[in-house]
């Protein structure tokens, strides 16, 4: 299988130590990969009811979950491989009951029973894994794990 690695660097984006180090170095700031919630809002609101139990994979220190809560979302579980990012976000949002944070590798989410969530969101985790080592294997694991955690209640609305 051919894989274009020309835009990838040598960082191991699937490694918790890489992300821990990055969040320590960039302490304090928030970073939203690709788009902010304001740009994604029309799509999110169309397909994800505010009462949905949402799983945000690779949450990092992004503002997306906070912005979703401000927009009426009631239950967002945020996971990230970085314990540094998770602890930083737990402290930041300790008084926001709609937001929960858990350190977890998206390639092994056996902690969650099948169909625990109504929606799964990812803004950059899959891309990061595709630039890491063993990209096809790690990406397949992520997709397999995320597909088991959500209930396909809204599939009819996607087409």
C-alpha positions in Angstrom: 0.0 0.0 0.0 1.4 3.4 -1.0 1.2 6.2 1.7 2.2 9.7 0.9 4.4 10.9 3.8 5.6 14.1 2.2 3.6 16.3 4.5 4.4 14.2 7.6 7.3 14.9 9.9 9.3 12.6 12.1 7.3 13.3 15.3 5.5 10.4 16.8 2.0 11.8 17.2 0.7 8.5 18.6 3.0 8.8 21.6 1.8 10.2 24.9 5.3 11.5 25.7 5.4 13.6 22.6 2.0 15.3 23.6 2.9 15.6 27.2 6.1 17.4 26.3 4.3 19.7 23.8 1.6 20.7 26.3 4.2 21.4 29.0 6.1 23.6 26.6 3.0 25.4 25.4 1.4 25.7 28.8 -1.4 28.1 29.2 -2.7 28.6 25.7 -5.6 26.9 23.9 -5.2 25.5 20.4 -8.0 24.4 18.1 -6.8 22.3 15.1 -8.1 23.3 11.7 -11.4 25.0 12.6 -13.0 26.6 15.6 -16.5 25.6 16.8 -18.0 28.8 15.2 -17.1 27.4 11.8 -18.3 23.9 12.5 -21.5 24.9 14.4 -23.9 24.6 11.4 -22.8 21.0 10.8 -22.6 20.0 14.5 -26.1 21.4 15.2 -27.6 19.7 12.2 -26.4 16.2 13.1 -25.8 16.3 16.9 -28.7 17.2 19.2 -27.7 19.2 22.2 -29.0 16.3 24.4 -26.5 13.8 22.9 -23.8 12.2 24.9 -20.7 13.3 22.9 -17.3 11.7 22.9 -14.5 14.2 21.9 -11.4 12.2 20.9 -8.0 13.9 21.1 -9.4 17.0 22.9 -6.0 18.4 23.8 -6.5 22.0 25.1 -9.0 23.1 22.4 -11.9 25.3 23.2 -14.4 23.3 21.1 -16.0 21.4 24.0 -16.3 24.7 26.0 -17.9 26.4 23.0 -20.3 23.5 22.6 -21.4 23.8 26.2 -22.0 27.5 25.7 -24.2 26.5 22.7 -26.3 24.2 24.9 -24.6 20.8 24.7 -25.1 18.9 28.0 -22.8 15.9 28.1 -19.3 15.9 26.6 -16.7 13.3 27.5 -13.2 14.5 26.4 -10.4 12.1 26.0 -6.7 12.5 25.1 -3.6 10.4 25.3 -1.8 13.2 27.1 -2.2 13.2 30.9 -0.8 16.8 30.9 -3.5 18.0 28.7 -6.2 16.2 30.6 -5.1 17.5 34.0 -4.9 21.0 32.6 -8.4 20.8 31.2 -9.8 19.1 34.3 -8.6 22.0 36.5 -9.8 24.6 34.0 -13.3 23.2 33.8 -13.8 21.6 37.2 -16.9 23.7 37.8 -18.5 22.9 34.4 -20.5 19.7 35.0 -21.2 19.2 31.3 -17.5 18.5 30.6 -15.7 15.4 31.7 -12.1 14.6 31.0 -10.3 11.3 31.0 -6.8 10.3 29.9 -7.2 7.5 27.3 -5.6 6.2 24.2 -8.2 6.3 21.3 -6.8 3.0 20.1 -8.0 1.3 23.2 -11.3 2.5 24.6 -12.3 -0.7 26.2 -13.2 1.2 29.4 -16.4 2.4 27.7 -19.2 -0.1 27.1 -20.3 -0.4 23.5 -22.8 2.3 22.4 -21.9 4.6 25.3 -22.1 7.7 23.1 -24.5 9.2 20.6 -21.8 11.0 18.7 -18.0 10.9 18.3 -16.1 13.9 17.2 -12.5 14.2 16.0 -10.9 17.3 14.5 -7.3 16.1 14.2 -6.6 12.8 16.0 -6.9 10.6 12.9 -4.6 12.9 10.9 -2.1 12.9 13.7 -2.1 9.1 13.9 -1.6 8.9 10.1 1.7 10.8 10.5 2.9 8.5 13.3 4.5 5.1 13.2 2.5 2.2 12.0 -0.1 4.6 10.6 -2.4 2.1 8.9 -2.6 -0.1 12.0 -3.1 2.7 14.5 -5.7 4.4 12.3 -7.6 1.1 12.0 -7.5 0.7 15.7 -8.9 4.2 16.3 -11.7 3.8 13.8 -12.6 0.3 15.2 -12.7 1.6 18.8 -14.7 4.7 18.0 -17.2 2.8 15.9 -18.0 0.6 18.9 -18.6 3.4 21.3 -21.4 5.2 19.5 -25.0 4.4 18.8 -26.0 4.9 15.2 -29.2 6.7 16.0 -28.7 9.5 13.5 -27.4 7.7 10.4 -30.6 8.2 8.5 -30.1 12.0 8.9 -26.7 12.0 7.3 -27.8 11.2 3.8 
